[in-house]
């Protein structure tokens, strides 16, 4: 089970030096990947009342592709979007940006995608919130064709390409596409299309139900569900190392191929506190890169 970290982007601030120190220390500790997730815009809760979303205009999000281009130059860990809200972005542009990150990182990108929940972002980016589920399926097909074919002609419901292609092509052909989501349609979509997925439920009955639906989707597409990766997540919480190790073991027993350690929402107020927590977590989990 490969163990990495979730970038505490809502708490790390906006200083490049802090991001660099975090990334370099994560690599020194032996973590294998850094995961970051995506929001282009935050909604103003004074305008959108009542606002019940977990993030708003005051929440910091670093743009994943720009961030990964920066990290590619200063670390050798895998770079993971978990997730990028794909249907609110132009497909061909995402293909280009992902290919560039993959080239600059020498094949260390894992592109996690999902459909998101915030209609405010979709409106601002000129995309249809109501069709995002159907669109993401078409987008994944087009991404893979752009990453593997020199010249692409594609006539879909949402995207149209006529005899065009990317250069440079990515190192990974295609780049691995993982998916997030928590609904029955999303699980079946993962089974049909994804190289891996990010559960939003812990090991137990709900995870088992999700895995069954993913297997159903895989069967529909003639795929082996055993080849679909799974990245669990463990929160630092109160810093109980025994609890952390137990939770990681539960993910391993559930079949997780990857695990992310999340230090956000744990009352840590400085970069040093986040790094101290990751140091303790690395010791508790015997982190030394892929394991």
C-alpha positions as CSV (number, residue, x, y, z in Angstrom):
1,X,0.0,0.0,0.0
2,X,1.6,3.3,-1.2
3,X,1.3,6.0,1.5
4,X,1.2,9.7,0.7
5,X,-0.1,12.9,2.1
6,X,-3.0,15.3,1.4
7,X,-1.7,18.8,0.9
8,X,-3.2,21.0,3.7
9,X,-4.0,23.7,1.2
10,X,-6.8,25.3,3.2
11,X,-4.3,25.8,6.0
12,X,-0.9,26.1,4.5
13,X,-1.3,29.6,3.2
14,X,0.0,31.2,0.0
15,X,3.7,31.4,0.4
16,X,5.7,29.5,-2.2
17,X,8.5,28.9,0.4
18,X,6.0,27.1,2.7
19,X,4.8,24.9,-0.1
20,X,8.4,24.0,-1.0
21,X,9.4,23.3,2.5
22,X,6.3,21.1,3.0
23,X,6.9,19.1,-0.2
24,X,10.6,18.6,0.5
25,X,10.0,17.4,4.0
26,X,7.2,15.0,2.9
27,X,9.7,13.5,0.5
28,X,12.4,13.2,3.1
29,X,10.0,11.4,5.4
30,X,9.4,8.7,2.7
31,X,5.9,9.6,1.6
32,X,5.3,8.5,-2.0
33,X,2.8,11.1,-3.2
34,X,1.2,14.5,-2.6
35,X,-2.5,14.8,-3.3
36,X,-4.2,18.2,-3.9
37,X,-7.8,18.9,-4.7
38,X,-9.5,21.5,-6.8
39,X,-11.8,24.5,-6.5
40,X,-11.4,27.4,-9.0
41,X,-13.7,29.8,-7.2
42,X,-15.3,30.1,-3.8
43,X,-18.8,31.3,-3.3
44,X,-19.5,34.5,-1.2
45,X,-21.8,33.3,1.6
46,X,-23.1,36.9,2.0
47,X,-24.6,36.6,-1.4
48,X,-25.5,32.9,-1.5
49,X,-27.7,32.6,1.6
50,X,-28.0,30.2,3.3
51,X,-24.6,28.7,2.3
52,X,-24.0,25.2,3.6
53,X,-21.0,24.2,1.5
54,X,-17.8,23.1,3.2
55,X,-15.8,25.8,1.4
56,X,-16.4,29.4,0.5
57,X,-14.7,32.5,-0.8
58,X,-12.4,32.7,2.2
59,X,-10.9,29.2,1.7
60,X,-7.5,28.8,0.0
61,X,-7.1,26.4,-2.9
62,X,-4.0,26.2,-5.0
63,X,-4.6,25.5,-8.7
64,X,-3.5,21.9,-9.2
65,X,-1.7,22.0,-12.6
66,X,0.3,25.1,-11.7
67,X,1.0,23.7,-8.3
68,X,2.2,20.4,-9.8
69,X,4.4,22.1,-12.3
70,X,6.1,23.8,-9.4
71,X,6.4,20.6,-7.3
72,X,7.7,18.6,-10.3
73,X,10.8,20.7,-10.2
74,X,11.5,20.3,-6.5
75,X,10.4,16.8,-5.6
76,X,10.3,13.3,-7.1
77,X,7.1,12.2,-5.5
78,X,3.9,11.3,-7.4
79,X,1.5,14.2,-8.0
80,X,-2.1,13.4,-7.5
81,X,-5.3,15.5,-8.1
82,X,-7.9,14.1,-5.8
83,X,-10.0,15.4,-7.4
84,X,-10.0,17.9,-10.3
85,X,-13.5,19.0,-11.2
86,X,-13.3,18.0,-14.8
87,X,-16.7,19.0,-16.4
88,X,-16.3,22.6,-15.5
89,X,-13.0,22.7,-17.5
90,X,-12.3,22.5,-21.2
91,X,-11.4,19.0,-22.0
92,X,-8.6,19.6,-24.6
93,X,-7.0,22.2,-22.3
94,X,-7.0,19.7,-19.4
95,X,-5.4,17.1,-21.7
96,X,-2.7,19.6,-22.6
97,X,-2.1,20.7,-19.0
98,X,-2.0,17.2,-17.7
99,X,0.4,16.1,-20.5
100,X,2.7,19.0,-19.6
101,X,2.8,18.1,-15.9
102,X,3.5,14.5,-16.8
103,X,6.4,15.5,-19.1
104,X,7.9,17.9,-16.5
105,X,7.5,15.3,-13.7
106,X,8.8,12.5,-15.9
107,X,5.6,10.5,-15.6
108,X,4.6,11.1,-12.0
109,X,1.0,12.4,-12.5
110,X,-2.1,10.6,-11.4
111,X,-5.1,12.6,-12.6
112,X,-8.1,12.2,-10.2
113,X,-11.3,13.7,-11.6
114,X,-14.9,14.2,-10.4
115,X,-18.0,16.2,-11.1
116,X,-18.0,18.4,-8.0
117,X,-21.0,19.9,-6.1
118,X,-20.7,23.7,-6.5
119,X,-23.0,25.2,-9.2
120,X,-21.5,28.6,-8.6
121,X,-18.2,27.5,-10.1
122,X,-19.9,26.0,-13.1
123,X,-21.8,29.1,-13.8
124,X,-18.7,31.3,-13.6
125,X,-16.8,29.0,-15.9
126,X,-19.5,28.9,-18.4
127,X,-20.4,25.2,-18.1
128,X,-23.7,23.3,-17.5
129,X,-24.0,21.9,-14.0
130,X,-26.9,19.7,-14.9
131,X,-25.1,17.6,-17.5
132,X,-21.8,17.1,-15.6
133,X,-22.2,13.4,-15.1
134,X,-22.8,12.6,-18.7
135,X,-20.0,15.0,-19.8
136,X,-17.3,13.6,-17.6
137,X,-17.7,10.1,-19.2
138,X,-17.2,11.6,-22.7
139,X,-14.3,13.7,-21.4
140,X,-12.4,10.7,-20.1
141,X,-12.6,9.0,-23.4
142,X,-11.4,12.2,-25.2
143,X,-8.5,12.7,-22.7
144,X,-7.2,9.2,-23.3
145,X,-7.4,9.6,-27.0
146,X,-5.5,12.9,-26.9
147,X,-2.8,11.4,-24.7
148,X,-2.3,8.4,-27.0
149,X,-3.0,9.4,-30.6
150,X,-1.0,11.8,-32.7
151,X,-4.1,13.1,-34.5
152,X,-7.6,12.9,-33.0
153,X,-11.0,13.4,-34.6
154,X,-13.8,13.2,-32.1
155,X,-17.5,14.1,-32.4
156,X,-19.2,13.9,-29.0
157,X,-22.2,15.5,-27.4
158,X,-20.0,18.1,-25.7
159,X,-16.6,18.2,-27.4
160,X,-15.6,18.2,-31.0
161,X,-12.1,17.8,-32.3
162,X,-11.2,17.6,-36.0
163,X,-7.8,16.3,-36.9
164,X,-5.8,17.8,-34.0
165,X,-3.4,16.5,-31.3
166,X,-1.1,17.3,-28.5
167,X,2.7,17.9,-28.6
168,X,4.5,17.1,-26.4
169,X,2.7,13.9,-25.6
170,X,2.7,12.7,-22.0
171,X,5.3,10.2,-20.7
172,X,2.4,7.9,-19.5
173,X,0.2,7.0,-22.5
174,X,-2.4,7.3,-21.2
175,X,-2.1,9.1,-17.9
176,X,-3.9,7.2,-15.1
177,X,-7.4,8.6,-14.5
178,X,-8.8,8.0,-11.1
179,X,-12.3,9.1,-10.0
180,X,-14.1,10.5,-6.9
181,X,-17.8,10.4,-6.1
182,X,-20.2,8.9,-3.6
183,X,-23.4,8.0,-5.6
184,X,-24.5,4.8,-7.2
185,X,-24.1,6.3,-10.7
186,X,-20.6,7.5,-9.8
187,X,-19.6,4.1,-8.5
188,X,-20.8,2.3,-11.7
189,X,-19.0,5.0,-13.7
190,X,-15.8,4.3,-11.9
191,X,-16.2,0.6,-12.6
192,X,-16.6,1.3,-16.3
193,X,-13.9,3.9,-16.8
194,X,-11.5,4.5,-13.9
195,X,-8.0,3.3,-13.2
196,X,-8.7,3.9,-9.5
197,X,-11.0,5.7,-7.1
198,X,-11.0,7.8,-3.9
199,X,-13.6,6.5,-1.4
200,X,-15.5,9.1,0.7
201,X,-16.6,6.4,3.2
202,X,-14.5,4.4,5.7
203,X,-13.9,0.7,5.6
204,X,-17.1,-1.1,6.5
205,X,-20.6,-1.8,5.0
206,X,-20.8,1.4,3.0
207,X,-17.4,0.7,1.4
208,X,-18.4,-2.8,0.6
209,X,-21.6,-1.6,-1.1
210,X,-19.6,0.9,-3.1
211,X,-17.1,-1.9,-4.2
212,X,-20.1,-4.0,-5.3
213,X,-21.4,-1.2,-7.5
214,X,-18.0,-0.6,-8.9
215,X,-17.7,-4.3,-9.7
216,X,-21.1,-4.1,-11.5
217,X,-19.9,-1.2,-13.6
218,X,-16.7,-3.1,-14.4
219,X,-18.6,-6.2,-15.4
220,X,-20.7,-4.0,-17.8
221,X,-17.6,-2.9,-19.5
222,X,-15.8,-6.2,-19.5
223,X,-13.2,-5.1,-17.0
224,X,-11.6,-6.8,-14.1
225,X,-12.5,-4.8,-10.9
226,X,-9.5,-6.2,-9.2
227,X,-7.3,-3.9,-11.4
228,X,-9.0,-0.7,-10.2
229,X,-6.9,1.0,-7.5
230,X,-8.3,2.5,-4.3
231,X,-6.9,5.3,-2.2
232,X,-8.2,5.5,1.3
233,X,-7.7,8.5,3.6
234,X,-6.8,8.7,7.3
235,X,-7.2,12.0,9.2
236,X,-4.6,13.0,11.8
237,X,-7.4,13.9,14.2
238,X,-6.2,14.1,17.8
239,X,-2.8,12.6,16.9
240,X,-3.5,9.1,18.4
241,X,-0.8,7.0,16.7
242,X,-2.5,3.7,17.6
243,X,-5.8,4.9,16.1
244,X,-3.9,6.1,13.0
245,X,-2.1,2.7,12.6
246,X,-5.4,0.8,13.1
247,X,-7.2,2.9,10.5
248,X,-4.4,2.4,8.0
249,X,-4.5,-1.4,8.7
250,X,-8.3,-1.4,8.1
251,X,-7.7,0.3,4.7
252,X,-5.0,-2.3,3.8
253,X,-7.3,-5.1,4.8
254,X,-10.1,-3.6,2.7
255,X,-7.9,-3.8,-0.4
256,X,-6.6,-0.2,-0.6
257,X,-3.6,0.2,-3.0
258,X,-2.9,3.7,-1.7
259,X,-3.4,5.7,1.4
260,X,-3.4,9.5,2.1
261,X,-2.6,11.1,5.4
262,X,-4.7,14.2,6.0
263,X,-3.6,16.7,8.6
264,X,-6.3,19.3,7.9
265,X,-9.1,20.1,10.4
266,X,-7.0,18.8,13.3
267,X,-6.4,22.1,15.0
268,X,-2.9,22.5,13.6
269,X,-2.2,26.2,13.1
270,X,1.3,26.3,11.6
271,X,3.3,24.6,8.9
272,X,5.7,23.2,11.5
273,X,2.7,21.6,13.3
274,X,1.6,19.9,10.1
275,X,5.1,18.6,9.4
276,X,5.4,17.4,13.0
277,X,2.2,15.5,12.6
278,X,3.4,13.9,9.4
279,X,6.7,13.0,11.0
280,X,4.8,11.2,13.8
281,X,2.5,9.5,11.3
282,X,5.5,8.3,9.2
283,X,6.9,6.7,12.4
284,X,3.6,5.1,13.3
285,X,3.1,3.7,9.9
286,X,6.7,2.8,9.1
287,X,6.6,5.0,6.0
288,X,9.5,4.5,3.6
289,X,8.0,5.1,0.2
290,X,5.9,2.4,-1.5
291,X,5.2,-0.4,1.0
